[in-house]
Amino acid sequence: MTARTGSIDGTPRLEGSRWRARSPTAAASANFRLPPVHVDLVPRTALLERLAAHHEPLVLFCAPAGSGKTMALRQWADDDPRPFVWLRLEPADDDLVVLLRELAEALGTVAPVDAGVVDLLDLTVPPVRERILPMLAGALAEAGSFVLVLDDAQVIASKRAWGVVDFVLRHLPAGAQLAVGSRADPELPLARLRAAGELAAFRMADLAFDEAETADLVRLIGSCDPEPDVVEALLTATEGWAAGLRFACISAADQSKEEWLPRLAGGNGDIAAYVTSEVVERQPAEIQEFLMRTSVLRQPTPASCVIVTERDDAGDLLRRAAHEELFLTPLGDEGLHYRYHHLFAEAMAAELERRHPGEPRRLHCLAGEWCARQDDSDGAVYHLLAGGDVAAAATIVASSWPILWDRGQAETVRRWLLSFDDRQILSDKALTLAAGWVFTALDAGELGARWGRVACDAPMTDEPSPDGASSLRSSQALLRATVAPDGIIRMCKDAELAAKLEATPGSGWHAEAQVALGVARWLSGSTQRALHPLALGAREGSIYNSSAELAALGYLSLIAVEQEEWGVAEEYEARASARLAELGFGTSRRCLPMLLARIAILARDPHADVETAAADVHRLLKHMVPHPWMALLTHIVLGEVAMTRGDTIEGEAHAAAASAALGRYPDAGVLRQHVEHLRQGVERTRVAEPLTAAEHRVLDLLPTYYTESQIAEQLYVSRNTVKSHVKNLYRKLGVSSRADAVQRSRDIGLLPPG
């Protein structure tokens, strides 16, 4: 079994495995260079003049594929004296950590970016907001004017990734600009930026070729004469679409205008398919086959082309096709990585399917297997799914996702899982578990609830689990103990099972199971029996599972706080805090128990900076999905701290939130008693005299439509008894009606919000 060295939320961290977030190094370095120009370009003089007149921080090029965005940006870079930092984005960049690594490297060419940023990005969970972004902001503040280009930005969907881009935009130095090339509007506050005069947008109408530029393009390609009727026909058919114009002009070679002009009809896809067939059919048979087979590759290389063509001379054919400008663009000067125009690739793949039905799927599988051998899990998952080998793709995700998760690349894991449909996930038990672990940690809405429930309820076997657990059943038991969807009683049973199945000391899973067992026992009221497994989890975690150690120390500190053993609590909190600094966790829920213990400890000192500690908790809560019991625990601790410091308004808010959470999570173990204690504390400060237990029972039914007689039936008392309790409630709450009593009780936290 692969060794584990750390985890987040009970997920394994595997050693001995590697995963490349991007293509190999040569390709990655090519992404920071200005795209090479291997054809003559039509000067976009008017467009460049408009660009020179715009000084807004954000310059957006948003238009469909083939509209000339990249080449317009390229000409701008040649025309502008400022340095251009060029980052061509890929699907892997839709991950916050990967994108930050790319941005740090790219910005390092124009700004004094501290090399420590890269080291921080290699931590288990990088401290993005706490340290990395401030370091980037400091570097940008010392930079001169430059232009940062994010090309192919449509591949970015993550709001967190766009949040980083927005951060960079807001910290650009004077004279610097961010240029975004995309096929769709980015997830940036465009309306606000436009209203503030901070956005210049160039869309299809701005990028479309006019008559003069079309005539220049015809002359450059030289396949026909730029006669007025030819130019007019081209513009009518393509509406100035750059790629369509170039495709059409290339297809005109050796034909009269009467032959080819009438066939330029239909949408952009129709034109691309027509021109592709016109161009390709003029090539030798071996080139035609080469183009069709390599069109399935996202980024052809000599080695990958050998795989899908099964020809040893595939590298020579690749360079030949690029030299003859068959819609293939080198990504650098090394001749190692290329990219097809995506419309050409789509058309060629369709032609391959037409000529050889089923062949694209076979080639995708070959490419996927090759990517897996190259440790390119991202490419492997993409190709294997495209080839229909769902089982192989699922195996890679189920075994690789913990590694990425421990690197903070949660968005990559999420993107992988969303590339499967529900049926495919359900068909693989290990993938179902992966969906449960990931979505319950990242998605607070329907997705997290649904997959959490499915993963917790799916039948599992004792076969080894790809995620590193001793078995699938063990991984599921630990997931159930972590999420505890059915309450604390079931949480204890699941934790006991996980500890039994992960019984071998000296592993990260053993440490994780011990922590889960300790927490479950504590929440069920067996505090003394909780101490040993938590201490064991902390000790083993210090060697095999650092995040389990962090969590265990935090819970031990909270237990000491509960027992008012303040010296012990401070010792555990200090150890957890020191471990946190070493690990670099930024937004992991494993920090939460330690932060809650810190607030409780500081609350004893009226001069302590509790506000900063509370802000740390609230910042963490914005970036995590707490499990029901964890949210309840948080409201209890924060509410008790608020009441201790005399902040009754804050205490009431947390009491109300805790009461509401308790309504959704009835089997809350000892947390129910803590909620009642918090409510009583609020009650003592807000009502004339404390409510009795009987009055509390009546109060809980006042928000319903029950009459007093029906309330009496529910509580098995007389109607007169209920009337007496209601009268006392009105007096103690200082109200004169049932509606006011309910509202007042909600305001002060005696009832959950309506």
C-alpha positions in Angstrom: 0.0 0.0 0.0 1.3 3.5 -0.9 2.4 5.5 2.2 0.4 8.5 3.3 2.0 11.6 4.8 -1.0 14.0 5.3 -4.6 14.6 4.5 -7.4 17.1 4.5 -10.8 16.2 5.9 -9.8 12.6 6.2 -8.5 12.3 2.7 -5.2 10.5 2.0 -2.0 12.0 0.9 0.0 9.6 -1.2 3.8 9.4 -1.6 5.6 7.8 -4.5 3.2 9.3 -7.1 3.5 12.3 -9.3 1.0 14.2 -11.3 1.8 16.9 -13.8 -0.6 19.8 -13.7 0.3 20.9 -17.2 2.1 19.5 -20.2 5.8 18.9 -19.8 8.2 21.7 -19.0 9.0 22.7 -22.5 5.4 23.2 -23.3 4.8 25.1 -20.1 7.6 27.5 -20.8 6.2 28.1 -24.3 3.0 29.4 -22.7 4.9 32.4 -21.3 6.2 33.6 -24.7 4.5 35.7 -27.4 2.9 33.3 -29.8 5.2 32.8 -32.8 4.1 34.2 -36.2 4.7 31.8 -39.1 2.5 33.5 -41.7 2.3 37.1 -42.9 -0.2 39.1 -41.0 -2.6 41.8 -42.2 -1.7 45.0 -40.4 -4.7 45.9 -38.1 -3.8 49.6 -38.2 -7.2 50.9 -37.2 -7.6 48.4 -34.4 -4.1 49.2 -33.1 -4.8 52.9 -33.1 -7.9 52.3 -31.0 -6.0 50.1 -28.6 -3.3 52.8 -28.2 -6.1 55.2 -27.2 -7.4 53.0 -24.4 -5.6 53.1 -21.0 -8.2 51.2 -19.0 -6.8 48.5 -16.6 -8.8 45.7 -18.3 -8.8 45.2 -22.0 -11.2 42.4 -23.0 -11.1 40.7 -26.4 -14.3 38.6 -26.4 -15.3 36.9 -29.7 -15.8 33.4 -31.2 -13.0 31.1 -32.1 -11.0 32.2 -35.2 -12.0 35.9 -34.9 -8.4 37.0 -34.7 -8.1 37.7 -31.0 -4.7 36.1 -30.5 -3.1 37.7 -33.6 -4.6 41.1 -32.7 -3.0 40.8 -29.3 0.2 39.7 -30.9 0.3 42.8 -33.2 -0.5 45.0 -30.2 2.6 43.5 -28.4 4.7 44.3 -31.4 3.4 47.8 -31.7 3.5 48.7 -27.9 6.9 49.6 -26.3 5.9 48.1 -22.9 6.9 44.5 -22.1 4.1 41.9 -22.7 3.7 39.0 -20.3 1.9 36.3 -22.2 0.1 33.4 -20.5 -1.8 31.0 -22.8 -4.3 29.3 -20.5 -5.1 25.6 -20.6 -7.8 23.5 -18.8 -5.4 22.7 -16.0 -5.3 26.4 -15.1 -8.9 26.2 -13.9 -7.3 25.3 -10.6 -6.4 28.0 -8.2 -3.0 26.6 -7.2 -2.0 25.8 -10.8 -3.1 29.2 -12.0 -1.2 31.0 -9.2 2.0 29.0 -10.0 1.7 30.1 -13.7 1.0 33.7 -12.8 3.9 33.9 -10.3 6.3 32.6 -12.9 4.9 34.8 -15.6 4.8 38.0 -13.5 8.3 37.2 -12.3 9.6 38.4 -15.7 8.3 42.0 -15.0 8.0 42.2 -11.2 10.2 41.2 -8.2 8.1 38.2 -7.3 9.6 36.5 -4.2 10.8 32.9 -5.0 9.1 31.9 -1.7 5.7 32.1 -3.4 6.5 28.9 -5.3 7.6 27.2 -2.1 4.3 28.3 -0.4 2.4 26.9 -3.3 4.0 23.5 -2.7 2.6 23.4 0.9 -0.2 20.9 1.7 -2.8 23.7 1.5 -1.2 26.9 0.3 -2.0 30.0 2.4 -3.3 31.9 -0.7 -5.1 34.8 1.0 -2.9 34.9 4.0 0.5 35.1 2.4 0.7 34.4 -1.3 -1.7 37.1 -2.6 -0.1 39.8 -0.4 3.3 38.8 -1.7 2.1 39.1 -5.3 0.5 42.5 -4.4 3.8 43.7 -3.0 5.7 42.6 -6.1 3.2 44.3 -8.4 3.5 47.5 -6.4 7.2 47.6 -7.4 6.7 46.8 -11.0 6.8 49.2 -13.9 4.2 49.4 -16.7 3.5 46.2 -18.6 0.7 44.2 -20.2 -0.4 40.9 -18.9 -2.1 38.8 -21.5 -4.4 35.9 -20.5 -5.2 34.2 -23.8 -7.8 31.4 -24.2 -9.3 32.5 -21.0 -12.6 30.7 -21.8 -11.0 27.5 -20.3 -11.3 29.1 -16.8 -14.6 28.5 -15.1 -13.7 28.4 -11.4 -14.8 31.5 -9.4 -11.8 31.1 -7.2 -9.5 31.2 -10.1 -11.2 34.3 -11.5 -11.0 35.8 -8.0 -7.2 35.6 -8.3 -7.3 37.3 -11.7 -9.5 40.0 -10.2 -7.0 40.5 -7.4 -4.1 40.9 -9.9 -6.3 43.4 -11.9 -7.0 45.5 -8.7 -3.2 45.6 -7.9 -1.8 46.5 -11.2 0.7 49.4 -11.0 0.1 52.6 -12.9 0.5 52.2 -16.6 -0.1 48.4 -16.6 -3.0 46.6 -18.2 -4.6 43.2 -18.1 -5.6 41.9 -21.6 -8.0 38.9 -21.6 -8.7 37.0 -24.8 -11.8 34.8 -24.4 -14.7 33.2 -26.3 -17.0 34.1 -23.5 -17.3 36.9 -20.9 -15.0 36.1 -18.0 -16.2 35.9 -14.4 -15.0 39.4 -13.6 -17.2 42.4 -12.4 -17.5 43.7 -15.9 -20.5 46.0 -15.1 -18.7 47.6 -12.3 -15.5 48.0 -14.2 -17.4 49.5 -17.2 -19.2 52.0 -15.0 -15.9 53.0 -13.4 -14.3 53.5 -16.7 -11.9 50.6 -16.1 -12.9 48.4 -19.0 -12.3 48.5 -22.8 -14.1 45.7 -24.6 -13.4 44.6 -28.2 -15.9 42.1 -29.5 -16.6 40.4 -32.9 -17.7 43.6 -34.6 -14.5 45.3 -33.5 -12.3 42.4 -34.7 -14.1 41.8 -38.0 -12.0 42.5 -41.1 -13.2 45.4 -43.2 -12.9 45.6 -47.0 -9.4 47.0 -47.1 -8.1 44.4 -44.6 -9.9 41.6 -46.6 -8.2 42.7 -49.8 -4.8 42.8 -48.0 -5.4 39.2 -46.8 -6.3 38.0 -50.3 -3.1 39.6 -51.6 -1.0 38.0 -48.9 -2.3 34.5 -49.5 -2.1 35.0 -53.2 -4.6 32.3 -54.1 -6.8 34.7 -56.1 -7.0 38.4 -57.1 -8.6 40.9 -54.7 -11.3 42.0 -57.1 -14.1 44.0 -55.6 -16.7 41.2 -56.2 -14.4 38.6 -54.6 -13.8 40.8 -51.5 -17.6 41.5 -51.3 -18.4 37.8 -51.5 -15.9 36.9 -48.9 -17.2 39.5 -46.5 -20.8 38.5 -47.1 -20.0 34.8 -46.5 -17.8 35.3 -43.4 -18.9 38.6 -42.0 -15.3 39.5 -41.5 -14.5 36.3 -39.6 -10.7 36.1 -39.7 -10.4 32.3 -39.8 -13.2 31.9 -42.3 -11.5 34.5 -44.6 -8.1 32.7 -44.4 -9.8 29.2 -44.9 -11.7 30.5 -47.9 -8.6 32.2 -49.5 -6.5 29.0 -49.0 -9.3 26.9 -50.6 -9.4 29.1 -53.6 -6.0 27.9 -54.9 -6.0 26.6 -58.5 -9.8 27.4 -58.9 -11.6 30.2 -60.6 -13.8 32.4 -58.5 -16.8 31.0 -60.3 -15.9 27.6 -58.9 -15.3 28.4 -55.2 -17.2 31.6 -54.3 -20.7 30.1 -54.6 -19.8 27.3 -52.2 -18.9 29.8 -49.4 -22.3 29.6 -47.6 -23.6 28.6 -44.2 -22.2 29.3 -40.7 -18.7 29.4 -39.6 -18.7 25.7 -38.9 -19.9 24.9 -42.4 -17.2 27.1 -43.9 -14.5 25.4 -41.8 -15.7 21.9 -42.7 -15.9 22.8 -46.4 -12.5 24.5 -46.5 -10.9 21.7 -44.4 -12.0 19.1 -46.9 -10.9 21.3 -49.8 -7.5 21.8 -48.4 -6.9 18.3 -47.0 -8.0 16.4 -50.1 -5.2 18.1 -52.0 -2.6 16.5 -49.6 -0.9 13.2 -50.1 -2.7 10.3 -48.5 -0.1 9.9 -45.7 -0.6 13.6 -44.7 -4.4 13.2 -44.8 -4.2 10.2 -42.5 -1.7 12.0 -40.2 -3.9 15.1 -39.9 -7.0 13.1 -39.1 -5.4 10.9 -36.6 -3.4 13.6 -34.7 -6.5 15.9 -34.6 -7.7 14.0 -31.5 -4.7 15.4 -29.5 -5.1 18.5 -27.5 -1.4 19.4 -27.9 0.4 17.3 -30.5 4.0 16.4 -29.8 6.3 14.2 -31.9 6.0 11.4 -29.2 2.2 11.6 -28.9 1.9 11.6 -32.7 3.9 8.4 -32.9 1.3 6.8 -30.6 -1.8 7.8 -32.5 -0.4 7.3 -36.0 1.7 4.3 -35.2 4.4 5.7 -37.4 8.0 6.2 -36.4 8.3 9.2 -38.7 5.4 11.0 -37.1 7.6 13.8 -35.8 8.8 14.5 -39.3 5.3 14.6 -40.6 4.3 16.9 -37.7 7.0 19.4 -38.6 6.1 19.1 -42.3 2.5 19.9 -41.7 3.4 22.9 -39.6 5.8 24.1 -42.2 3.1 23.9 -44.9 0.7 25.9 -42.6 -1.9 23.2 -42.4 -3.7 25.0 -39.5 -1.0 23.8 -37.1 0.9 26.3 -34.9 4.1 25.6 -33.1 4.0 26.7 -29.4 7.7 27.4 -29.2 10.9 27.4 -31.1 11.9 23.9 -30.0 9.5 22.2 -32.4 8.3 20.0 -29.5 4.7 21.2 -29.0 2.0 22.3 -31.4 -1.6 23.2 -31.5 -4.2 22.8 -34.2 -6.7 25.5 -35.0 -9.6 24.1 -33.0 -12.1 24.4 -35.9 -9.7 22.5 -38.1 -9.2 19.8 -35.5 -13.0 19.4 -35.1 -13.5 19.1 -38.8 -10.6 16.6 -39.1 -12.0 14.4 -36.3 -15.4 14.4 -38.0 -13.7 13.4 -41.2 -11.8 10.6 -39.4 -15.1 9.3 -38.0 -16.7 9.4 -41.4 -13.9 7.5 -43.1 -13.1 5.1 -40.2 -16.1 4.8 -37.9 -15.0 4.3 -34.2 -11.4 5.2 -34.9 -11.4 8.5 -33.0 -12.5 6.6 -29.8 -9.7 4.1 -30.3 -7.1 6.8 -30.8 -8.3 8.7 -27.7 -7.8 5.5 -25.7 -4.3 5.1 -27.1 -3.5 8.7 -26.2 -5.0 8.3 -22.7 -2.9 5.2 -22.0 0.2 7.1 -23.2 -0.6 10.1 -21.0 -1.0 7.8 -18.0 2.5 6.4 -18.7 3.8 10.0 -18.8 2.3 10.8 -15.4 -0.1 13.2 -17.2 -3.3 12.3 -15.3 -5.2 15.3 -16.6 -4.5 14.3 -20.2 -5.2 10.7 -19.4 -8.6 11.4 -17.9 -9.6 13.6 -20.8 -8.6 11.1 -23.5 -9.9 8.0 -21.8 -13.3 9.5 -21.3 -13.4 10.8 -24.9 -12.5 7.2 -25.9 -15.2 5.7 -23.8 -12.9 3.9 -21.4 -14.8 5.1 -18.3 -13.3 2.4 -16.1 -9.7 3.3 -16.8 -10.5 7.0 -16.3 -12.3 6.3 -13.1 -9.3 4.3 -11.8 -7.0 7.3 -12.4 -9.3 9.7 -10.7 -9.9 7.4 -7.7 -6.2 6.9 -7.1 -4.9 10.4 -8.1 -7.4 12.7 -6.5 -6.0 12.6 -3.0 -2.5 13.7 -4.3 -4.0 16.7 -6.0 -6.2 17.5 -3.0 -3.2 17.6 -0.7 -1.6 20.1 -3.1 -4.6 22.3 -2.7 -5.7 21.6 -6.3 -9.3 20.9 -5.3 -10.7 22.6 -8.4 -8.9 20.1 -10.7 -10.4 17.2 -8.8 -13.8 18.8 -9.0 -13.4 19.3 -12.8 -12.4 15.7 -13.2 -15.4 14.4 -11.4 -17.8 16.7 -13.3 -16.5 15.3 -16.5 -18.3 12.0 -15.6 -22.0 11.7 -15.7 -24.0 10.4 -12.7 -24.3 6.9 -14.2 -20.6 6.6 -14.8 -19.8 7.7 -11.2 -22.3 5.3 -9.8 -20.9 2.4 -11.8 -17.5 2.6 -10.0 -17.5 2.3 -6.2 -14.2 4.0 -5.7 -15.3 6.9 -7.9 -18.5 7.1 -5.9 -16.5 7.5 -2.7 -14.2 10.1 -4.3 -17.3 12.1 -5.3 -18.6 11.8 -1.7 -15.3 13.0 -0.2 -14.8 15.9 -2.7 -18.3 17.2 -3.1 -19.1 17.2 0.6 -16.0 19.3 1.2 -16.5 21.7 -1.7 -20.2 22.1 -2.3 -22.6 23.3 0.3 -25.6 22.9 -2.0 -27.5 20.1 -3.7 -24.4 18.6 -5.2 -22.6 18.1 -1.9 -25.7 16.8 -0.1 -26.6 14.4 -2.9 -23.2 12.8 -3.4 -22.5 12.8 0.3 -25.6 10.8 0.8 -25.0 8.5 -2.2 -21.4 7.8 -1.1 -22.4 7.1 2.5 -25.2 4.7 1.5 -23.7 2.8 -1.4 -22.9 -0.8 -0.7 -19.1 -1.2 -0.3 -16.8 -4.3 -0.2 -13.6 -5.1 1.6 -11.5 -4.9 -1.6 -8.5 -2.5 -1.3 -9.4 1.2 -1.9 -7.5 3.2 -4.6 -7.5 6.2 -2.2 -5.1 4.5 0.1 -7.5 3.1 2.7 -7.3 -0.5 3.7 -10.6 -1.2 1.9 -13.6 0.6 0.2 -15.7 -0.2 3.3 -13.0 1.5 5.5 -13.0 4.6 3.4 -16.7 4.8 3.5 -16.9 4.3 7.2 -14.4 7.1 7.7 -16.4 9.3 5.3 -19.6 8.6 7.3 -17.8 9.3 10.5 -16.5 12.6 9.1 -19.7 13.9 7.6 -22.1 12.2 10.1 -25.2 12.7 8.0 -27.4 10.7 10.4 -26.4 12.1 13.7 -23.9 11.5 16.5 -25.1 8.0 17.5 -24.4 6.7 14.0 -21.2 8.8 13.8 -19.9 6.7 16.8 -20.7 3.4 15.1 -19.0 4.5 11.9 -16.0 5.8 13.7 -15.7 2.5 15.7 -15.9 0.6 12.4 -13.3 2.8 10.7 -10.9 2.4 13.7 -11.4 -1.4 13.6 -10.7 -1.6 9.8 -7.8 0.8 10.0 -6.2 -1.0 13.0 -2.6 -1.1 11.9 -0.5 1.6 13.5 2.0 3.4 11.4 -0.2 4.7 8.7 -2.0 8.0 7.9 -5.3 6.2 7.7 -4.9 4.8 11.2 -4.2 8.3 12.5 -7.3 9.6 10.7 -9.5 6.9 12.1 -8.3 7.6 15.6 -9.1 11.2 15.3 -12.6 10.4 14.0 -13.1 8.0 16.9 -12.1 10.6 19.5 -14.3 13.3 18.1 -17.3 10.9 17.9 -16.8 9.8 21.5 -16.5 13.4 22.7 -19.7 14.5 20.9 -21.5 11.5 22.4 -20.6 12.5 25.9 -17.7 10.0 26.5 -15.1 12.6 27.0 -12.6 10.5 28.9 -12.7 7.7 26.3 -12.1 10.3 23.6 -8.8 11.5 25.0 -6.7 8.4 24.1 -7.6 8.1 20.4 -7.2 11.8 19.9 -3.8 11.7 21.6 -2.9 8.7 19.5 -4.1 10.4 16.3 -1.9 13.4 17.2 1.1 11.3 17.8 0.8 9.1 14.7 -0.3 12.1 12.7 2.9 13.9 13.5 4.7 11.2 11.4 2.2 10.0 8.9 -0.7 12.5 8.6 0.0 16.1 9.5 -3.5 17.4 9.0 -4.9 14.7 11.3 -2.4 15.8 13.9 -3.5 19.4 13.5 -7.2 18.4 14.0 -6.5 16.2 16.9 -4.6 18.9 18.8 -7.4 21.4 18.1 -10.0 19.0 19.5 -7.9 18.2 22.6 -7.6 21.9 23.2 -11.4 22.3 22.9 -12.0 19.5 25.3 -9.6 21.1 27.8 -11.5 24.4 27.4 -14.8 22.6 28.1 -13.3 21.1 31.3 -11.8 24.5 32.2 -8.3 23.1 32.2 -6.8 26.3 30.8 -3.2 25.4 31.0 -3.7 22.2 29.1 -5.9 24.0 26.6 -3.2 26.6 25.9 -0.5 24.0 25.5 -2.5 22.0 22.9 -3.5 25.3 21.1 0.1 26.4 20.9 1.2 23.1 19.5 -1.6 23.2 16.9 -0.7 26.8 16.0 2.9 25.9 15.5 2.0 22.9 13.3 -0.3 25.1 11.3 2.5 27.6 10.6 4.7 24.7 9.4 2.0 23.2 7.2 0.8 26.4 5.6 -2.9 25.5 5.7 -4.9 28.4 4.5 -8.6 27.4 4.4 -8.7 23.8 5.6 -11.4 22.9 8.0 -8.8 21.1 10.0 -7.8 24.5 11.3 -11.3 25.1 12.8 -11.1 23.3 16.1 -7.8 25.0 16.9 -9.2 28.5 16.0 -12.3 27.9 18.1 -10.1 26.8 21.1 -8.0 30.0 20.6 -11.0 32.2 20.7 -12.3 30.5 23.9 -8.9 30.9 25.6 -8.5 34.5 24.6 -12.1 35.3 25.8 -11.0 34.9 29.4 -8.7 38.0 29.0 -10.8 41.2 28.6 -7.8 42.9 26.9 -7.1 40.1 24.4 -7.5 40.5 20.7 -10.5 38.2 20.3 -11.7 40.1 17.3 -8.8 39.1 15.1 -9.2 35.4 16.2 -12.9 35.6 15.4 -12.1 37.2 12.0 -9.9 34.2 11.3 -12.8 31.8 11.9 -15.3 33.9 9.8 -12.7 34.0 7.0 -12.3 30.3 7.2 -16.1 29.7 7.2 -16.4 31.7 3.9 -14.1 29.2 2.2 -15.2 25.9 3.6 -18.3 23.7 3.8 -18.8 22.8 7.4 -20.5 19.5 8.1 -23.8 19.9 10.1 -22.3 19.0 13.5 -19.3 21.2 12.8 -21.5 24.2 12.0 -23.4 23.6 15.2 -20.2 23.4 17.3 -18.9 26.6 15.7 -22.1 28.6 16.6 -22.0 27.2 20.2 -18.4 28.2 20.8 -18.7 31.7 19.2 -22.0 32.2 21.0 -20.6 31.3 24.4 -17.5 33.5 23.8 -19.8 36.4 22.8 -21.9 36.0 26.0 -18.7 35.7 28.1 -17.6 39.1 26.7 -21.0 40.7 27.2 -21.8 40.9 23.5 -25.4 39.8 23.9 -26.4 40.8 20.3 -23.7 38.5 18.9 -24.6 35.8 21.4 -28.3 36.0 20.4 -27.4 35.6 16.8 -25.3 32.5 17.4 -28.0 31.1 19.7 -30.6 31.5 17.0 -28.4 30.0 14.4 -27.5 27.1 16.7 -31.2 26.5 17.4 -32.0 26.5 13.7 -29.2 24.0 13.0 -30.4 21.8 15.9 -33.8 21.6 14.2 -32.1 20.2 11.1 -29.8 17.9 13.0 -31.8 16.5 15.9 -29.3 13.8 17.0 -26.6 16.2 18.1 -25.2 14.4 21.1 -23.9 16.7 23.8 -24.1 19.6 21.4 -27.8 19.8 22.2 -27.0 20.4 25.9 -24.6 23.1 24.9 -27.2 24.8 22.7 -29.7 24.7 25.6 -27.0 26.2 27.9 -26.4 29.0 25.4 -30.1 29.7 25.0 -30.4 29.9 28.8 -27.5 32.4 28.9 -29.2 34.6 26.4 -32.5 34.2 28.2 -31.0 35.4 31.5 -29.9 38.6 29.9 -33.0 39.3 27.8 -36.1 38.2 29.9 -37.4 39.4 33.2 -36.9 36.0 34.7 -35.7 32.6 33.4 -38.2 30.4 31.6 -39.1 27.0 33.1 -38.7 23.8 31.2 -42.4 23.6 30.8 -42.6 27.1 29.4 -39.8 26.3 27.0 -41.9 23.4 25.7 -44.9 25.6 25.1 -42.7 28.3 23.5 -41.4 25.8 21.0 -44.9 25.2 19.8 -46.1 28.8 19.6 -44.8 29.3 16.0 -47.1 26.5 14.8 -50.7 26.8 13.9 -51.8 24.8 16.9 -54.5 26.2 19.1 -53.9 26.2 22.9 -56.1 23.0 23.1 -54.0 21.3 20.4 -50.7 22.4 22.2 -52.2 20.8 25.4 -52.8 17.6 23.5 -49.3 17.6 22.1 -47.7 18.1 25.6 -50.2 15.9 27.4 -51.3 18.7 29.8 -54.6 20.5 30.3 -55.6 23.6 28.3 -55.6 25.7 31.5 -52.0 24.7 32.1 -51.0 25.8 28.6 -52.9 29.1 29.1 -51.0 29.7 32.4 -47.7 29.0 30.7 -48.5 31.3 27.8 -49.5 34.1 30.2 -46.2 33.7 32.0 -44.3 33.7 28.7 -45.9 37.0 27.7 -45.0 38.6 31.0 -41.4 37.3 31.0 -40.8 38.3 27.3 -42.5 41.7 27.8 -45.1 41.2 25.0 -48.9 41.0 24.8 -49.5 38.7 21.8 -48.6 35.3 20.5 -47.0 36.8 17.3 -44.9 39.2 19.4 -43.8 36.4 21.7 -42.6 34.4 18.7 -40.8 37.3 17.2 -39.2 38.4 20.5 -38.1 34.8 21.1 -36.5 34.7 17.6 -34.8 38.0 18.1 -33.1 36.9 21.3 -32.2 33.4 20.2 -34.8 31.4 22.2 -36.3 30.2 18.9 -34.6 29.7 15.5 -35.2 32.2 12.8 -38.5 31.8 10.9 
